[in-house]
């Protein structure tokens, strides 16, 4: 294994980085590895093995015929859902039915 491939295999997603940032970093590093037509496969494998979330790694491993595109769709959707859930927790509806941002919420009790 070449030194550049060894270094590529050592890359891990940092806790504050999104999957899009991680794949950009991997893509840049892969340019030095001579992966040719298998570049996306190696990037997909690297994300599967080194995503910051153990739950996401498990989900990736459960999928059959997982392409890099499908993996990114899953990961980005999960990240978006997590951001939305965090916003909901940080910005709960007040007793007036309005969020701190002024959004009026309708719900039945």
C-alpha positions in Angstrom: 0.0 0.0 0.0 1.4 3.4 -0.9 1.9 6.1 1.7 -0.8 8.3 0.3 -3.4 5.4 0.5 -2.3 4.6 4.0 -2.8 8.3 5.0 -6.2 8.3 3.2 -7.3 5.2 5.2 -6.4 7.1 8.5 -8.8 10.0 7.8 -11.7 10.2 10.3 -14.7 12.5 10.4 -14.2 15.2 12.9 -17.1 15.7 15.4 -17.8 19.2 14.2 -17.7 18.4 10.5 -20.7 17.5 8.3 -20.7 14.5 6.0 -20.5 16.9 3.1 -17.3 18.5 4.5 -15.9 15.0 5.2 -16.6 13.8 1.6 -15.0 17.0 0.2 -11.9 16.3 2.3 -11.8 12.7 1.3 -12.2 13.6 -2.4 -9.3 16.0 -2.3 -7.1 13.4 -0.6 -8.2 10.7 -3.0 -6.7 12.6 -5.9 -3.3 11.6 -4.7 -4.1 7.9 -4.3 -4.6 6.8 -7.9 -8.0 5.1 -7.2 -9.1 5.8 -10.8 -12.6 4.5 -11.4 -12.9 3.1 -7.9 -12.6 6.5 -6.2 -16.3 6.7 -5.2 -16.2 3.2 -3.8 -13.1 4.0 -1.6 -14.7 7.2 -0.4 -18.0 5.4 0.4 -16.0 2.7 2.3 -14.1 5.4 4.2 -17.3 7.2 5.3 -18.9 3.9 6.3 -15.9 3.0 8.5 -15.1 6.4 9.9 -18.4 8.4 10.2 -18.5 10.1 13.5 -21.8 8.4 14.4 -21.8 4.7 15.4 -25.6 4.6 14.6 -25.0 5.9 11.1 -22.1 3.5 10.5 -24.5 0.7 11.5 -27.2 2.0 9.2 -24.7 2.2 6.3 -23.7 -1.4 6.9 -27.3 -2.6 6.9 -27.9 -1.3 3.4 -27.3 -3.5 0.4 -25.9 -2.1 -2.8 -25.1 1.2 -1.1 -23.6 3.7 -3.5 -21.8 6.9 -2.4 -24.8 8.9 -3.6 -27.3 6.9 -1.5 -25.0 7.0 1.5 -24.8 10.8 1.2 -28.5 11.1 0.8 -29.0 9.1 4.0 -26.4 11.0 6.0 -27.5 14.5 4.8 -31.1 13.7 5.7 -30.1 12.5 9.1 -28.0 15.6 9.7 -30.9 17.8 8.6 -33.3 16.0 10.9 -30.9 16.4 13.8 -30.5 20.1 13.2 -34.3 20.5 13.1 -34.7 18.5 16.3 -32.1 20.6 18.0 -33.8 23.8 16.9 -37.1 22.5 18.3 -35.5 21.7 21.6 -33.7 25.1 21.7 -36.8 27.0 20.7 -39.9 25.4 22.4 -43.3 27.0 22.1 -44.2 29.4 24.9 -47.5 29.3 26.6 -48.9 31.7 24.0 -48.2 29.2 21.3 -45.4 31.2 19.8 -41.8 30.2 19.5 -39.1 32.6 20.5 -38.7 33.4 16.8 -42.3 34.5 16.6 -43.7 31.5 14.7 -47.3 30.8 15.7 -47.8 27.1 16.4 -51.2 25.4 16.1 -51.8 22.2 18.0 -54.7 20.4 19.7 -54.6 19.1 23.2 
